[in-house]
Amino acid sequence: MHHRTLGPFQVSAIGLGCMNLSHAYGTPVSAEQGERVLLSALDAGVTLFDTATLYGFGANEMLVGRVLKPHRQKITLGSKCGMQGVDVNGDGKLVRVIDGRPASLRKTCEDSLRRLQTDVIDLYYLHRWDKTVPVEESVGALGELVRKGYIRSIGLSEVSAATLRRAHAEHPIAALQTEYSLWTRNPEIAVLDACKELGVAFVAFSPVARGFLCNTLTEVTTLDPKDIRRAMPRFAPDNYAANLQLLPAYLQVAQDVGCTPAQLAIAWLLHRGEHIIPIPGTTSLSHLTEDLEAVNVTIDAATMDRLDALINQKTVVGSRYNAQSNSEVDTENF
């Protein structure tokens, strides 16, 4: 496994997004299968593992903490705060809440440390910027956690280049994480360049476009009723049918390169810049092996241009989030 720089760490060029094991795409996998995926990634050379308080309302952190505790010194452990499940109505049902107040972030960090069974979190992201709280105030609270030794570095998720600069002026930011793939190009507006300028690693989630670029999801009506893609406009049946028309030409590129469609998507990201670290997620051991092999795929400049022209913000139909989710991300001058 090749390595890349993330703040003070040298991490595997491809990390593992752990969300899928407990959250977002329907029924979570069994604890046993989750353990197999995590340990297989570790055995394959993955050293960057990404989780969050939100995923499974703490269940994912508990899984990651239990399984990886014996290997803690071998890995860079990332988690997130600022968006978590809260019993808002007092009925025992947890509701997703964005809360960037310093006291809330400190409490969330303490809970994460306990669930992750560790004394320190290597990379702690502000999962969403709470727009009712100045980003400097939230990042300042995380900086205090660094000084106390609870976390080693600070990350941001789904923020604009302008917000990154404000936060970085308050405390050095090690990484910025957002969705990035051939079919989600928002970071190319300004964030990628800002990260490179400031020495901030860019961590790309959903690098295979939530399954679209794997050529395995051909019928969205079969998705689990609780699958978050059902609320995403580009996965709406009519939009998705239009997007599927992009795949034949994409599959031809993969064949020409000599790799699988998923490997091509991840390799494209690796070739976009040395500061970019994809974190694909999967519940399948075979898909995990396939994804990690992308580090060995070479794409020449002509092929990169071919891919850029084929799948981009002008050729993909539908936005990545619905109106409510769009209102929660910091997309201005993204």
Contacts in CASP RR format, 6 or more apart in sequence:
PFRMAT RR
TARGET T0000
AUTHOR 0000-0000-0000
METHOD contacts of the structure
MODEL  1
MHHRTLGPFQVSAIGLGCMNLSHAYGTPVSAEQGERVLLSALDAGVTLFD
TATLYGFGANEMLVGRVLKPHRQKITLGSKCGMQGVDVNGDGKLVRVIDG
RPASLRKTCEDSLRRLQTDVIDLYYLHRWDKTVPVEESVGALGELVRKGY
IRSIGLSEVSAATLRRAHAEHPIAALQTEYSLWTRNPEIAVLDACKELGV
AFVAFSPVARGFLCNTLTEVTTLDPKDIRRAMPRFAPDNYAANLQLLPAY
LQVAQDVGCTPAQLAIAWLLHRGEHIIPIPGTTSLSHLTEDLEAVNVTID
AATMDRLDALINQKTVVGSRYNAQSNSEVDTENF
1 12 0 8 1.000
1 13 0 8 1.000
1 14 0 8 1.000
1 44 0 8 1.000
1 45 0 8 1.000
1 46 0 8 1.000
1 47 0 8 1.000
1 292 0 8 1.000
1 295 0 8 1.000
2 12 0 8 1.000
2 13 0 8 1.000
2 295 0 8 1.000
3 10 0 8 1.000
3 11 0 8 1.000
3 12 0 8 1.000
3 13 0 8 1.000
3 47 0 8 1.000
4 10 0 8 1.000
4 11 0 8 1.000
4 12 0 8 1.000
4 13 0 8 1.000
4 201 0 8 1.000
4 274 0 8 1.000
4 275 0 8 1.000
4 276 0 8 1.000
4 277 0 8 1.000
5 11 0 8 1.000
5 201 0 8 1.000
5 275 0 8 1.000
6 48 0 8 1.000
6 76 0 8 1.000
6 123 0 8 1.000
6 174 0 8 1.000
6 175 0 8 1.000
6 201 0 8 1.000
6 203 0 8 1.000
6 277 0 8 1.000
7 153 0 8 1.000
7 174 0 8 1.000
7 175 0 8 1.000
7 199 0 8 1.000
7 200 0 8 1.000
7 201 0 8 1.000
8 152 0 8 1.000
8 153 0 8 1.000
8 174 0 8 1.000
9 48 0 8 1.000
9 76 0 8 1.000
9 122 0 8 1.000
9 123 0 8 1.000
9 153 0 8 1.000
9 174 0 8 1.000
11 47 0 8 1.000
11 48 0 8 1.000
11 76 0 8 1.000
11 277 0 8 1.000
12 45 0 8 1.000
12 46 0 8 1.000
12 47 0 8 1.000
12 48 0 8 1.000
13 270 0 8 1.000
13 277 0 8 1.000
13 295 0 8 1.000
14 46 0 8 1.000
14 266 0 8 1.000
14 270 0 8 1.000
14 277 0 8 1.000
14 278 0 8 1.000
14 279 0 8 1.000
14 280 0 8 1.000
14 291 0 8 1.000
14 292 0 8 1.000
14 294 0 8 1.000
14 295 0 8 1.000
15 41 0 8 1.000
15 46 0 8 1.000
15 47 0 8 1.000
15 48 0 8 1.000
15 49 0 8 1.000
15 50 0 8 1.000
15 277 0 8 1.000
15 278 0 8 1.000
15 279 0 8 1.000
15 280 0 8 1.000
16 37 0 8 1.000
16 38 0 8 1.000
16 41 0 8 1.000
16 46 0 8 1.000
16 48 0 8 1.000
16 49 0 8 1.000
16 50 0 8 1.000
16 279 0 8 1.000
16 280 0 8 1.000
16 281 0 8 1.000
16 288 0 8 1.000
17 49 0 8 1.000
17 50 0 8 1.000
17 51 0 8 1.000
17 205 0 8 1.000
17 279 0 8 1.000
17 280 0 8 1.000
17 281 0 8 1.000
18 38 0 8 1.000
18 49 0 8 1.000
18 50 0 8 1.000
18 51 0 8 1.000
18 55 0 8 1.000
18 60 0 8 1.000
18 63 0 8 1.000
18 64 0 8 1.000
18 281 0 8 1.000
19 50 0 8 1.000
19 51 0 8 1.000
19 52 0 8 1.000
19 55 0 8 1.000
19 60 0 8 1.000
19 281 0 8 1.000
20 29 0 8 1.000
20 281 0 8 1.000
20 282 0 8 1.000
20 283 0 8 1.000
21 28 0 8 1.000
21 29 0 8 1.000
21 33 0 8 1.000
21 34 0 8 1.000
21 37 0 8 1.000
21 38 0 8 1.000
21 60 0 8 1.000
21 63 0 8 1.000
21 283 0 8 1.000
22 28 0 8 1.000
22 29 0 8 1.000
22 55 0 8 1.000
22 56 0 8 1.000
22 58 0 8 1.000
22 59 0 8 1.000
22 60 0 8 1.000
22 63 0 8 1.000
23 54 0 8 1.000
23 55 0 8 1.000
23 56 0 8 1.000
23 59 0 8 1.000
23 60 0 8 1.000
24 55 0 8 1.000
24 227 0 8 1.000
24 228 0 8 1.000
25 224 0 8 1.000
25 227 0 8 1.000
25 228 0 8 1.000
25 229 0 8 1.000
26 224 0 8 1.000
26 225 0 8 1.000
26 226 0 8 1.000
26 227 0 8 1.000
27 224 0 8 1.000
27 226 0 8 1.000
28 56 0 8 1.000
28 59 0 8 1.000
29 37 0 8 1.000
29 283 0 8 1.000
31 63 0 8 1.000
33 283 0 8 1.000
34 63 0 8 1.000
34 67 0 8 1.000
34 283 0 8 1.000
35 63 0 8 1.000
35 67 0 8 1.000
36 285 0 8 1.000
37 282 0 8 1.000
37 283 0 8 1.000
37 284 0 8 1.000
37 285 0 8 1.000
37 288 0 8 1.000
38 49 0 8 1.000
38 63 0 8 1.000
38 64 0 8 1.000
38 67 0 8 1.000
38 68 0 8 1.000
39 67 0 8 1.000
40 285 0 8 1.000
40 288 0 8 1.000
40 289 0 8 1.000
41 49 0 8 1.000
41 288 0 8 1.000
41 292 0 8 1.000
42 68 0 8 1.000
42 71 0 8 1.000
42 74 0 8 1.000
42 75 0 8 1.000
44 288 0 8 1.000
44 289 0 8 1.000
44 292 0 8 1.000
45 292 0 8 1.000
46 292 0 8 1.000
47 74 0 8 1.000
47 75 0 8 1.000
47 76 0 8 1.000
48 75 0 8 1.000
48 76 0 8 1.000
48 78 0 8 1.000
48 277 0 8 1.000
48 279 0 8 1.000
49 64 0 8 1.000
49 68 0 8 1.000
49 75 0 8 1.000
49 76 0 8 1.000
49 77 0 8 1.000
49 78 0 8 1.000
50 78 0 8 1.000
50 79 0 8 1.000
50 177 0 8 1.000
50 203 0 8 1.000
50 205 0 8 1.000
50 279 0 8 1.000
51 60 0 8 1.000
51 61 0 8 1.000
51 64 0 8 1.000
51 77 0 8 1.000
51 78 0 8 1.000
51 79 0 8 1.000
51 80 0 8 1.000
51 116 0 8 1.000
52 60 0 8 1.000
52 61 0 8 1.000
52 79 0 8 1.000
52 80 0 8 1.000
52 83 0 8 1.000
52 125 0 8 1.000
52 127 0 8 1.000
53 61 0 8 1.000
53 79 0 8 1.000
53 80 0 8 1.000
53 81 0 8 1.000
53 82 0 8 1.000
53 83 0 8 1.000
53 84 0 8 1.000
53 85 0 8 1.000
53 108 0 8 1.000
53 111 0 8 1.000
53 112 0 8 1.000
53 127 0 8 1.000
54 80 0 8 1.000
54 83 0 8 1.000
54 84 0 8 1.000
54 85 0 8 1.000
54 96 0 8 1.000
54 127 0 8 1.000
55 61 0 8 1.000
57 84 0 8 1.000
57 85 0 8 1.000
57 94 0 8 1.000
58 84 0 8 1.000
58 115 0 8 1.000
61 79 0 8 1.000
61 112 0 8 1.000
61 115 0 8 1.000
61 116 0 8 1.000
62 115 0 8 1.000
64 77 0 8 1.000
64 116 0 8 1.000
65 115 0 8 1.000
65 116 0 8 1.000
65 117 0 8 1.000
65 118 0 8 1.000
66 117 0 8 1.000
68 75 0 8 1.000
68 77 0 8 1.000
69 117 0 8 1.000
69 118 0 8 1.000
72 118 0 8 1.000
76 122 0 8 1.000
76 123 0 8 1.000
77 116 0 8 1.000
77 118 0 8 1.000
77 121 0 8 1.000
77 122 0 8 1.000
77 123 0 8 1.000
78 121 0 8 1.000
78 122 0 8 1.000
78 123 0 8 1.000
78 124 0 8 1.000
78 125 0 8 1.000
79 112 0 8 1.000
79 116 0 8 1.000
79 121 0 8 1.000
79 123 0 8 1.000
79 124 0 8 1.000
79 125 0 8 1.000
80 124 0 8 1.000
80 125 0 8 1.000
80 126 0 8 1.000
80 127 0 8 1.000
80 157 0 8 1.000
81 100 0 8 1.000
81 104 0 8 1.000
81 105 0 8 1.000
81 108 0 8 1.000
81 109 0 8 1.000
81 112 0 8 1.000
81 124 0 8 1.000
81 125 0 8 1.000
81 126 0 8 1.000
81 127 0 8 1.000
81 142 0 8 1.000
82 98 0 8 1.000
82 99 0 8 1.000
82 100 0 8 1.000
82 104 0 8 1.000
82 105 0 8 1.000
82 108 0 8 1.000
82 126 0 8 1.000
82 127 0 8 1.000
82 128 0 8 1.000
82 130 0 8 1.000
82 138 0 8 1.000
83 96 0 8 1.000
83 97 0 8 1.000
83 98 0 8 1.000
83 99 0 8 1.000
83 127 0 8 1.000
83 128 0 8 1.000
84 96 0 8 1.000
84 97 0 8 1.000
84 99 0 8 1.000
84 108 0 8 1.000
85 94 0 8 1.000
85 95 0 8 1.000
85 96 0 8 1.000
85 97 0 8 1.000
86 94 0 8 1.000
86 95 0 8 1.000
86 96 0 8 1.000
86 97 0 8 1.000
86 99 0 8 1.000
87 93 0 8 1.000
87 94 0 8 1.000
87 95 0 8 1.000
88 95 0 8 1.000
88 97 0 8 1.000
89 95 0 8 1.000
98 127 0 8 1.000
98 128 0 8 1.000
98 130 0 8 1.000
98 328 0 8 1.000
99 105 0 8 1.000
99 130 0 8 1.000
100 126 0 8 1.000
100 129 0 8 1.000
100 130 0 8 1.000
100 133 0 8 1.000
100 138 0 8 1.000
100 141 0 8 1.000
101 130 0 8 1.000
101 133 0 8 1.000
101 138 0 8 1.000
102 137 0 8 1.000
102 138 0 8 1.000
102 140 0 8 1.000
102 141 0 8 1.000
102 144 0 8 1.000
105 126 0 8 1.000
105 138 0 8 1.000
105 141 0 8 1.000
105 142 0 8 1.000
105 145 0 8 1.000
106 141 0 8 1.000
106 144 0 8 1.000
106 145 0 8 1.000
109 121 0 8 1.000
109 124 0 8 1.000
109 145 0 8 1.000
109 150 0 8 1.000
109 151 0 8 1.000
110 150 0 8 1.000
112 121 0 8 1.000
112 124 0 8 1.000
113 119 0 8 1.000
113 120 0 8 1.000
113 121 0 8 1.000
113 150 0 8 1.000
120 149 0 8 1.000
120 150 0 8 1.000
120 151 0 8 1.000
120 152 0 8 1.000
121 150 0 8 1.000
121 151 0 8 1.000
121 152 0 8 1.000
122 151 0 8 1.000
122 152 0 8 1.000
122 153 0 8 1.000
123 151 0 8 1.000
123 152 0 8 1.000
123 153 0 8 1.000
123 154 0 8 1.000
123 155 0 8 1.000
123 174 0 8 1.000
123 175 0 8 1.000
124 142 0 8 1.000
124 145 0 8 1.000
124 151 0 8 1.000
124 153 0 8 1.000
124 154 0 8 1.000
124 155 0 8 1.000
125 154 0 8 1.000
125 155 0 8 1.000
125 156 0 8 1.000
125 157 0 8 1.000
125 175 0 8 1.000
125 177 0 8 1.000
126 135 0 8 1.000
126 138 0 8 1.000
126 139 0 8 1.000
126 142 0 8 1.000
126 154 0 8 1.000
126 155 0 8 1.000
126 156 0 8 1.000
126 157 0 8 1.000
126 167 0 8 1.000
127 157 0 8 1.000
127 158 0 8 1.000
128 157 0 8 1.000
128 158 0 8 1.000
128 328 0 8 1.000
128 329 0 8 1.000
129 135 0 8 1.000
129 138 0 8 1.000
129 156 0 8 1.000
129 158 0 8 1.000
129 159 0 8 1.000
129 163 0 8 1.000
129 330 0 8 1.000
130 138 0 8 1.000
131 330 0 8 1.000
135 159 0 8 1.000
135 163 0 8 1.000
135 166 0 8 1.000
135 167 0 8 1.000
135 170 0 8 1.000
136 166 0 8 1.000
136 167 0 8 1.000
136 169 0 8 1.000
136 170 0 8 1.000
139 154 0 8 1.000
139 156 0 8 1.000
139 167 0 8 1.000
139 170 0 8 1.000
139 171 0 8 1.000
139 173 0 8 1.000
140 170 0 8 1.000
140 171 0 8 1.000
142 151 0 8 1.000
142 154 0 8 1.000
142 155 0 8 1.000
142 171 0 8 1.000
143 151 0 8 1.000
143 154 0 8 1.000
143 171 0 8 1.000
145 151 0 8 1.000
146 152 0 8 1.000
146 153 0 8 1.000
146 154 0 8 1.000
146 171 0 8 1.000
153 172 0 8 1.000
153 174 0 8 1.000
153 175 0 8 1.000
154 167 0 8 1.000
154 171 0 8 1.000
154 172 0 8 1.000
154 173 0 8 1.000
154 174 0 8 1.000
155 173 0 8 1.000
155 174 0 8 1.000
155 175 0 8 1.000
155 176 0 8 1.000
155 177 0 8 1.000
156 163 0 8 1.000
156 164 0 8 1.000
156 167 0 8 1.000
156 173 0 8 1.000
156 175 0 8 1.000
156 176 0 8 1.000
156 177 0 8 1.000
157 176 0 8 1.000
157 177 0 8 1.000
157 178 0 8 1.000
158 177 0 8 1.000
158 178 0 8 1.000
158 179 0 8 1.000
158 328 0 8 1.000
158 329 0 8 1.000
158 330 0 8 1.000
159 167 0 8 1.000
159 176 0 8 1.000
159 178 0 8 1.000
159 191 0 8 1.000
159 329 0 8 1.000
159 330 0 8 1.000
160 190 0 8 1.000
160 191 0 8 1.000
160 330 0 8 1.000
160 331 0 8 1.000
160 332 0 8 1.000
160 333 0 8 1.000
160 334 0 8 1.000
161 189 0 8 1.000
161 190 0 8 1.000
161 191 0 8 1.000
161 193 0 8 1.000
161 194 0 8 1.000
161 333 0 8 1.000
161 334 0 8 1.000
162 190 0 8 1.000
162 332 0 8 1.000
162 333 0 8 1.000
163 330 0 8 1.000
164 173 0 8 1.000
164 176 0 8 1.000
164 191 0 8 1.000
164 194 0 8 1.000
164 195 0 8 1.000
164 198 0 8 1.000
164 200 0 8 1.000
165 194 0 8 1.000
165 198 0 8 1.000
167 173 0 8 1.000
168 198 0 8 1.000
168 200 0 8 1.000
173 198 0 8 1.000
173 200 0 8 1.000
174 200 0 8 1.000
174 201 0 8 1.000
175 200 0 8 1.000
175 201 0 8 1.000
175 202 0 8 1.000
175 203 0 8 1.000
175 277 0 8 1.000
176 191 0 8 1.000
176 195 0 8 1.000
176 200 0 8 1.000
176 201 0 8 1.000
176 202 0 8 1.000
176 203 0 8 1.000
177 202 0 8 1.000
177 203 0 8 1.000
177 204 0 8 1.000
177 205 0 8 1.000
177 279 0 8 1.000
178 186 0 8 1.000
178 187 0 8 1.000
178 191 0 8 1.000
178 202 0 8 1.000
178 204 0 8 1.000
178 205 0 8 1.000
179 186 0 8 1.000
179 204 0 8 1.000
179 205 0 8 1.000
179 206 0 8 1.000
179 320 0 8 1.000
180 186 0 8 1.000
180 187 0 8 1.000
180 202 0 8 1.000
180 204 0 8 1.000
180 205 0 8 1.000
180 206 0 8 1.000
180 207 0 8 1.000
180 269 0 8 1.000
180 276 0 8 1.000
181 204 0 8 1.000
181 206 0 8 1.000
181 207 0 8 1.000
181 208 0 8 1.000
181 209 0 8 1.000
181 213 0 8 1.000
181 265 0 8 1.000
181 268 0 8 1.000
181 269 0 8 1.000
182 209 0 8 1.000
182 213 0 8 1.000
182 250 0 8 1.000
182 265 0 8 1.000
182 268 0 8 1.000
182 307 0 8 1.000
182 308 0 8 1.000
182 310 0 8 1.000
182 311 0 8 1.000
182 312 0 8 1.000
183 209 0 8 1.000
183 212 0 8 1.000
183 213 0 8 1.000
183 234 0 8 1.000
183 243 0 8 1.000
183 311 0 8 1.000
183 312 0 8 1.000
183 316 0 8 1.000
184 206 0 8 1.000
184 209 0 8 1.000
184 320 0 8 1.000
185 312 0 8 1.000
185 313 0 8 1.000
186 313 0 8 1.000
186 320 0 8 1.000
186 331 0 8 1.000
186 334 0 8 1.000
187 202 0 8 1.000
187 204 0 8 1.000
187 334 0 8 1.000
189 333 0 8 1.000
189 334 0 8 1.000
190 333 0 8 1.000
190 334 0 8 1.000
191 202 0 8 1.000
191 334 0 8 1.000
192 202 0 8 1.000
192 272 0 8 1.000
192 276 0 8 1.000
194 200 0 8 1.000
195 201 0 8 1.000
195 202 0 8 1.000
195 275 0 8 1.000
196 273 0 8 1.000
196 275 0 8 1.000
199 275 0 8 1.000
200 275 0 8 1.000
201 275 0 8 1.000
201 276 0 8 1.000
201 277 0 8 1.000
202 275 0 8 1.000
202 276 0 8 1.000
202 277 0 8 1.000
203 277 0 8 1.000
203 278 0 8 1.000
203 279 0 8 1.000
204 269 0 8 1.000
204 276 0 8 1.000
204 277 0 8 1.000
204 278 0 8 1.000
204 279 0 8 1.000
205 279 0 8 1.000
207 265 0 8 1.000
207 266 0 8 1.000
207 269 0 8 1.000
207 278 0 8 1.000
207 279 0 8 1.000
207 280 0 8 1.000
208 214 0 8 1.000
208 261 0 8 1.000
208 262 0 8 1.000
208 265 0 8 1.000
208 266 0 8 1.000
208 280 0 8 1.000
208 291 0 8 1.000
209 265 0 8 1.000
210 229 0 8 1.000
210 232 0 8 1.000
210 235 0 8 1.000
211 217 0 8 1.000
211 262 0 8 1.000
212 243 0 8 1.000
213 250 0 8 1.000
213 261 0 8 1.000
213 262 0 8 1.000
213 264 0 8 1.000
213 265 0 8 1.000
213 311 0 8 1.000
214 260 0 8 1.000
214 261 0 8 1.000
214 262 0 8 1.000
214 265 0 8 1.000
214 287 0 8 1.000
215 247 0 8 1.000
215 251 0 8 1.000
215 261 0 8 1.000
217 223 0 8 1.000
218 244 0 8 1.000
220 229 0 8 1.000
220 230 0 8 1.000
220 235 0 8 1.000
220 236 0 8 1.000
220 237 0 8 1.000
220 240 0 8 1.000
221 237 0 8 1.000
223 229 0 8 1.000
223 230 0 8 1.000
223 235 0 8 1.000
229 235 0 8 1.000
231 322 0 8 1.000
231 325 0 8 1.000
232 320 0 8 1.000
232 321 0 8 1.000
232 322 0 8 1.000
233 239 0 8 1.000
233 318 0 8 1.000
233 319 0 8 1.000
233 320 0 8 1.000
233 321 0 8 1.000
233 322 0 8 1.000
234 240 0 8 1.000
234 243 0 8 1.000
234 316 0 8 1.000
234 317 0 8 1.000
234 318 0 8 1.000
234 319 0 8 1.000
234 320 0 8 1.000
236 318 0 8 1.000
239 317 0 8 1.000
239 318 0 8 1.000
242 317 0 8 1.000
243 316 0 8 1.000
243 317 0 8 1.000
246 310 0 8 1.000
246 311 0 8 1.000
246 315 0 8 1.000
246 316 0 8 1.000
247 261 0 8 1.000
249 310 0 8 1.000
250 261 0 8 1.000
250 264 0 8 1.000
250 307 0 8 1.000
250 310 0 8 1.000
250 311 0 8 1.000
251 261 0 8 1.000
253 264 0 8 1.000
253 303 0 8 1.000
253 306 0 8 1.000
253 307 0 8 1.000
253 310 0 8 1.000
254 260 0 8 1.000
254 261 0 8 1.000
254 263 0 8 1.000
254 264 0 8 1.000
256 303 0 8 1.000
257 264 0 8 1.000
257 267 0 8 1.000
257 297 0 8 1.000
257 299 0 8 1.000
257 303 0 8 1.000
258 297 0 8 1.000
259 267 0 8 1.000
259 293 0 8 1.000
259 294 0 8 1.000
259 297 0 8 1.000
260 290 0 8 1.000
262 280 0 8 1.000
262 287 0 8 1.000
262 290 0 8 1.000
262 291 0 8 1.000
262 294 0 8 1.000
263 290 0 8 1.000
263 291 0 8 1.000
263 293 0 8 1.000
263 294 0 8 1.000
263 297 0 8 1.000
264 294 0 8 1.000
264 297 0 8 1.000
264 299 0 8 1.000
264 307 0 8 1.000
265 294 0 8 1.000
266 278 0 8 1.000
266 280 0 8 1.000
266 291 0 8 1.000
266 294 0 8 1.000
266 297 0 8 1.000
267 294 0 8 1.000
267 295 0 8 1.000
267 297 0 8 1.000
267 298 0 8 1.000
267 299 0 8 1.000
268 299 0 8 1.000
268 304 0 8 1.000
268 307 0 8 1.000
269 276 0 8 1.000
269 278 0 8 1.000
270 276 0 8 1.000
270 278 0 8 1.000
270 294 0 8 1.000
270 295 0 8 1.000
271 299 0 8 1.000
271 304 0 8 1.000
278 294 0 8 1.000
280 291 0 8 1.000
281 291 0 8 1.000
282 288 0 8 1.000
282 291 0 8 1.000
299 307 0 8 1.000
319 326 0 8 1.000
321 329 0 8 1.000
END
